[in-house]
Amino acid sequence: MLKKTLIAAISMATSTLAATGQAQAADLTISCGAVGAELTLCQEGVAAWEEQTGHSVDIVSTPNSSTERLSLYQQILSANSSDIDVFQIDVIWPGLLGNHLLDLGEVLGEDAAEGHFPAIVENNTVDGRLVALPWFTDAGVLYYRTDLLEQYGFEPPETWEELTEIARKIQNAEREAGNGRMHGFVFQGRAYEGLTCNALEWVASHGGGTLVESDGEVSIDNDGAAAALDLAASWIGDIAPNGVLNYTEEEARGVFQGGNAVFMRNWPYAWALAQSEGSEVRGKVGVVKLPHGGEGGDNQAAASGGDNQSAATLGGWNLAVSRYSENRELAAELVAFLTGEAEQKRRAIEGAYNPTLEALYQDDEVLEAVPFFGDLYETFVNAVARPSAVTGDAYGRVSNAFFSTTHDVLSGSKSGEQAVTDLERELSRLKRRNW
């Protein structure tokens, strides 16, 4: 129903413009996400471009759920619709949507992506075509209550097992002290793309691989992956509320920012909101890299003789121009403005959105506003990519199988061992048919 409503709204807006004689080349439409301060920052950036150029832009808000947003985009683009000129696309979508997107290198020049993280530029290049420019990058991080850890004599955890123990002790102590709503840990547990990100971090940090490796081999059926999923399942109803099984980023943030969680896994955008006026945890939040799993597992880390390492899923969003836009060059100019240094710096300072320009990680004003950008630079640069490139058009089904199976484990209907066996079988079947 939501998708139909949005499409109808887009069509109505287009029809209205045409009827009033305003549907000129100077009128554009851009889709912006609505997670946290994303929409507000987009509106402000667009307004600055409008004032600078004299053109006008209609902003279309899209679903919070990236799964729903992708479905909406696919419907619009598969219809060769010109309703939206500029699309905000996830880091895993260039391969899925690339055929519908303009080559920005042709319009903006060969140096269009100069200064951006090379790995993201490579990710956004499909068959030699630069189909999107990086807007902000992301990697999962661990938020924690500095005041509570100090009060109870703990340091931030280095392993998931330590997090479990610390979260349980502080949660129980706080409840005994009268805070019955306190939880130890909140994360993204709903069956959607966000759970794929969380589960990939659990599995990879236990040395369980990355679901599908860069050579296309399915790697999920191993002891490390099974142990990671079993550990996560043990949190439900213990340190994590049962409701976490339906949490996205915003539900998790709401609990943490309301002062009712010790730890939270989320993206960097939550930092600025946690520090805003009215936040129950303002001045009481720290951010560190995510924990890693215990030793062992028939995995890459063990095979190389190394310890399991913290793993943060690569996230982030890009801006792309529809091939069906009637204002391609103007739309590309809007993309260049919104992904440029001044806008990325503003978004970093005001909203804690990670820049994709390396120079901004050495900017004093950025680091003053978001200190952990400097401390966690290596985490952001070396984040673990989801297997979207190697699986191509099949990625949606791969991810769906992963988050659905993980949700089965979290909800208690499967063990980790059974889940990874079933998932290996399902993904191997998908591989034979699709990549």
C-alpha positions, 0 to 999 in steps of 0.5 A: 500500500505504501509503495502504491501511495508513493508512486501515486504521489509522484505521478500526481506531482508530475501531472500537477507541474505539467498542468501549471506549465512549470514542468520545464528543464529547471524542475527536478525530482530527487528521492531522499531517505528518511532515517534519522536526520537524512531527510532534513539534511537532504532538504537543506542541501537541495535548498542551497542548490536551488538558491545558488542556481535558481532551479527548483527540486521536488523531494520525494521521501521514501520508505525507511526500509531499504528492502521496500525502497529498492522494490519501489525503485525497481518498479519506477525504473522498470517502467522507464519512468521520468518521474524521479531524476535523482535517486538515493541508492544503497551501496549494494544497488549499483549492480542491480540498478546500473542499467537504468542509471546514467554514466556520470563520468560522461556528463561530469568528466573523468575526474568526477569521482576524484578524492572519494574513497577508491573502493566506493568509486569502484563499487559504483562503477558498473561495466566501466560506467560511473553510475553513482557518486558517493554521498556518505559511507557507513559501517556498523559501530557499537554505542555504549553508555559511558556513565554506566560502564564507569559506574559498574567498573567496566571497559568497552567490550572487545568480544561478543562474549564480554559484551554479553556478560557486561550487558547482563550485569549492568541490565540486572543491576539497573533493574534491581535499582528500579529501572525496569525498562533497562536492556543490555543490548539493542540492534536491528533484528527485523527480517530485512536488509538491516539484519543481513548487516548485523548477521554478517558482522556476527559471522565474519567476526567469528571467522565464519566468512562473508556468506558468499566469498569474492570468488563466488563460493558459498561459505556459510556452513561452518562452525564459526557461523553457527556459533555466531548465530547461536550466540545472537539467539541467546541474547533474545529475552536475556540482554535484548528485548523480545521486541528486537525481533522487529527493530530497524535502526530507528527502533533500536535508536529510540530505546537507546536514546531514551536511556533504556539500553547499555549497548546499541549496534547502529550506524554513525548517524545515530551519534548526532541525534544521541547528542542533541538537545532533549536526548536522555543520553546526551553527554553519556555516549561512547562509540567503539568498533564492534566486538569480535567472536571467540577463537576457533572455527573452520574459517579464514581467520583460523586458517591463517593462524590469526585471531578473529577480528572485529567486522563492520558491514560496509554501508552508505548511500550514493546519488545516481541519475536516472537514464530516463530523466528529461533533465540529465545534465542538470540532475548530474550537476545537482548530484555533483553539488550534493556529493561535493566537499562543502556539502559532505563537510556540513553533513558530517558536522551536523548529522555525523554522516561519514564523508566519502572524501578522504581529506575530510577525515583530517579536517579539524572541524569535522573531528571536533564535531565527531571525534570517533571519525578519527579513531575509527577511520580504519574501521570505515575504510576496511569495512566488510562488503556484502556479497552484492557484486559477486552475486549480481542480480541474485543478491536480493534473494541471497540476502533474503535467504540470509536474513530470513534464516537468521531471524529463524535462529533468533526467534528460536525455530532453528539452531545455528548448526541447522541454519547454516546447513540449510542456508548453504544448500539454498545458496548453492542452489541459487548459485547454480541458477544465477551466478 
